[in-house]
């Protein structure tokens, strides 16, 4: 996918991320990478809503 500004968006899937802070650091230091979707700095302030067949539940991290 290409954004309105001509940037590429890559969607990657990982089985498990053992050290998300390290991965985020590696990704954001790569030339041309503007951002990644890990947002490790916001973990203490995060709320995740998980939806399923039986409704939704809220996880506070």
LUMDREN-370220 format. One record per residue: residue number from 1; chain; x, y, z of N, C-alpha, C in turn. Coordinates in steps of 0.05 Angstrom, whole numbers. Atoms other than C-alpha are relative to their C-alpha. Example, Ala and Ser with C-alpha at 12.3 -4.5 7.8 and 13.67 -1.06 7.14 Angstrom:
num=1	cadena=A	npx=18	npy=-24	npz=0	capx=246	capy=-90	capz=156	cpx=18	cpy=24	cpz=0
num=2	cadena=A	npx=-16	npy=-24	npz=-1	capx=273	capy=-21	capz=143	cpx=-15	cpy=22	cpz=14
//
This chain:
num=1	cadena=A	npx=17	npy=-23	npz=0	capx=0	capy=0	capz=0	cpx=18	cpy=25	cpz=0
num=2	cadena=A	npx=-15	npy=-25	npz=1	capx=24	capy=71	capz=-14	cpx=-18	cpy=22	cpz=12
num=3	cadena=A	npx=15	npy=-22	npz=-13	capx=3	capy=131	capz=28	cpx=-4	cpy=23	cpz=-19
num=4	cadena=A	npx=4	npy=-24	npz=16	capx=-21	capy=198	capz=2	cpx=26	cpy=15	cpz=-5
num=5	cadena=A	npx=-26	npy=-13	npz=3	capx=50	capy=223	capz=12	cpx=20	cpy=-16	cpz=-16
num=6	cadena=A	npx=-18	npy=17	npz=16	capx=80	capy=167	capz=-30	cpx=17	cpy=-19	cpz=16
num=7	cadena=A	npx=-15	npy=19	npz=-16	capx=106	capy=126	capz=28	cpx=-13	cpy=-28	cpz=-1
num=8	cadena=A	npx=10	npy=28	npz=0	capx=100	capy=50	capz=29	cpx=-8	cpy=-8	cpz=28
num=9	cadena=A	npx=8	npy=12	npz=-26	capx=63	capy=14	capz=85	cpx=4	cpy=-30	cpz=-4
num=10	cadena=A	npx=-5	npy=29	npz=1	capx=88	capy=-57	capz=98	cpx=-13	cpy=-12	cpz=24
num=11	cadena=A	npx=13	npy=15	npz=-22	capx=47	capy=-105	capz=140	cpx=14	cpy=-26	cpz=3
num=12	cadena=A	npx=-16	npy=24	npz=-5	capx=89	capy=-159	capz=172	cpx=-13	cpy=-16	cpz=23
num=13	cadena=A	npx=11	npy=17	npz=-21	capx=69	capy=-218	capz=214	cpx=23	cpy=-16	cpz=13
num=14	cadena=A	npx=-21	npy=14	npz=-15	capx=112	capy=-249	capz=268	cpx=-14	cpy=-21	cpz=18
num=15	cadena=A	npx=12	npy=20	npz=-18	capx=98	capy=-313	capz=308	cpx=1	cpy=11	cpz=29
num=16	cadena=A	npx=-3	npy=-11	npz=-27	capx=125	capy=-281	capz=372	cpx=23	cpy=21	cpz=-1
num=17	cadena=A	npx=-21	npy=-20	npz=-1	capx=166	capy=-219	capz=387	cpx=10	cpy=0	cpz=29
num=18	cadena=A	npx=-12	npy=3	npz=-26	capx=211	capy=-235	capz=446	cpx=10	cpy=26	cpz=12
num=19	cadena=A	npx=-11	npy=-26	npz=-9	capx=243	capy=-166	capz=451	cpx=-12	cpy=22	cpz=-17
num=20	cadena=A	npx=13	npy=-21	npz=18	capx=194	capy=-115	capz=421	cpx=15	cpy=26	cpz=0
num=21	cadena=A	npx=-14	npy=-25	npz=-1	capx=234	capy=-55	capz=445	cpx=25	cpy=0	cpz=-18
num=22	cadena=A	npx=-24	npy=3	npz=17	capx=297	capy=-81	capz=410	cpx=-8	cpy=0	cpz=-30
num=23	cadena=A	npx=9	npy=1	npz=28	capx=258	capy=-96	capz=345	cpx=-9	cpy=28	cpz=-9
num=24	cadena=A	npx=8	npy=-27	npz=7	capx=227	capy=-27	capz=346	cpx=24	cpy=18	cpz=-5
num=25	cadena=A	npx=-25	npy=-15	npz=4	capx=296	capy=4	capz=354	cpx=13	cpy=-6	cpz=-26
num=26	cadena=A	npx=-13	npy=8	npz=25	capx=324	capy=-36	capz=296	cpx=-16	cpy=11	cpz=-24
num=27	cadena=A	npx=17	npy=-9	npz=22	capx=265	capy=-19	capz=251	cpx=2	cpy=30	cpz=-5
num=28	cadena=A	npx=0	npy=-29	npz=3	capx=265	capy=55	capz=265	cpx=27	cpy=12	cpz=-8
num=29	cadena=A	npx=-26	npy=-9	npz=8	capx=340	capy=61	capz=253	cpx=6	cpy=-6	cpz=-29
num=30	cadena=A	npx=-5	npy=7	npz=28	capx=334	capy=32	capz=183	cpx=-5	cpy=25	cpz=-18
num=31	cadena=A	npx=4	npy=-23	npz=18	capx=343	capy=85	capz=128	cpx=-27	cpy=-2	cpz=-15
num=32	cadena=A	npx=26	npy=-1	npz=14	capx=276	capy=106	capz=100	cpx=-24	cpy=-8	cpz=16
num=33	cadena=A	npx=22	npy=8	npz=-17	capx=234	capy=78	capz=157	cpx=-8	cpy=25	cpz=16
num=34	cadena=A	npx=10	npy=-23	npz=-14	capx=191	capy=134	capz=185	cpx=-11	cpy=-8	cpz=28
num=35	cadena=A	npx=12	npy=9	npz=-25	capx=156	capy=94	capz=239	cpx=-7	cpy=-30	cpz=-2
num=36	cadena=A	npx=11	npy=27	npz=0	capx=132	capy=25	capz=260	cpx=-23	cpy=-1	cpz=19
num=37	cadena=A	npx=25	npy=2	npz=-16	capx=69	capy=1	capz=294	cpx=3	cpy=-14	cpz=27
num=38	cadena=A	npx=-3	npy=14	npz=-26	capx=99	capy=-28	capz=358	cpx=-7	cpy=18	cpz=23
num=39	cadena=A	npx=7	npy=-20	npz=-20	capx=92	capy=36	capz=400	cpx=7	cpy=-9	cpz=28
num=40	cadena=A	npx=-9	npy=10	npz=-26	capx=132	capy=7	capz=458	cpx=0	cpy=22	cpz=22
num=41	cadena=A	npx=-1	npy=-21	npz=-20	capx=137	capy=75	capz=492	cpx=-27	cpy=5	cpz=13
num=42	cadena=A	npx=28	npy=-5	npz=-10	capx=61	capy=75	capz=503	cpx=-11	cpy=-24	cpz=15
num=43	cadena=A	npx=10	npy=25	npz=-12	capx=55	capy=5	capz=534	cpx=-13	cpy=6	cpz=27
num=44	cadena=A	npx=11	npy=-5	npz=-26	capx=43	capy=32	capz=604	cpx=-27	cpy=15	cpz=-1
num=45	cadena=A	npx=24	npy=-16	npz=3	capx=-15	capy=75	capz=578	cpx=-20	cpy=-13	cpz=-19
num=46	cadena=A	npx=16	npy=12	npz=21	capx=-47	capy=25	capz=531	cpx=-24	cpy=-16	cpz=10
num=47	cadena=A	npx=24	npy=17	npz=-4	capx=-116	capy=-6	capz=529	cpx=-5	cpy=-15	cpz=-26
num=48	cadena=A	npx=6	npy=16	npz=24	capx=-130	capy=-63	capz=481	cpx=-28	cpy=-11	cpz=3
num=49	cadena=A	npx=26	npy=12	npz=1	capx=-200	capy=-83	capz=462	cpx=0	cpy=-24	cpz=-18
num=50	cadena=A	npx=-1	npy=25	npz=14	capx=-206	capy=-155	capz=441	cpx=-29	cpy=-8	cpz=-5
num=51	cadena=A	npx=28	npy=8	npz=7	capx=-270	capy=-175	capz=403	cpx=-1	cpy=-29	cpz=-8
num=52	cadena=A	npx=4	npy=28	npz=8	capx=-296	capy=-245	capz=394	cpx=-30	cpy=-6	cpz=-3
num=53	cadena=A	npx=28	npy=8	npz=3	capx=-360	capy=-284	capz=383	cpx=-17	cpy=5	cpz=25
num=54	cadena=A	npx=14	npy=-4	npz=-25	capx=-378	capy=-275	capz=457	cpx=1	cpy=29	cpz=9
num=55	cadena=A	npx=0	npy=-28	npz=-7	capx=-369	capy=-200	capz=457	cpx=29	cpy=11	cpz=1
num=56	cadena=A	npx=-25	npy=-14	npz=-2	capx=-312	capy=-153	capz=474	cpx=10	cpy=0	cpz=29
num=57	cadena=A	npx=-11	npy=-3	npz=-26	capx=-264	capy=-149	capz=532	cpx=23	cpy=20	cpz=-2
num=58	cadena=A	npx=-20	npy=-21	npz=-1	capx=-216	capy=-94	capz=552	cpx=24	cpy=-9	cpz=16
num=59	cadena=A	npx=-24	npy=7	npz=-13	capx=-144	capy=-106	capz=570	cpx=16	cpy=25	cpz=5
num=60	cadena=A	npx=-17	npy=-24	npz=-6	capx=-105	capy=-51	capz=606	cpx=28	cpy=-10	cpz=5
num=61	cadena=A	npx=-28	npy=8	npz=-2	capx=-30	capy=-57	capz=598	cpx=15	cpy=20	cpz=17
//
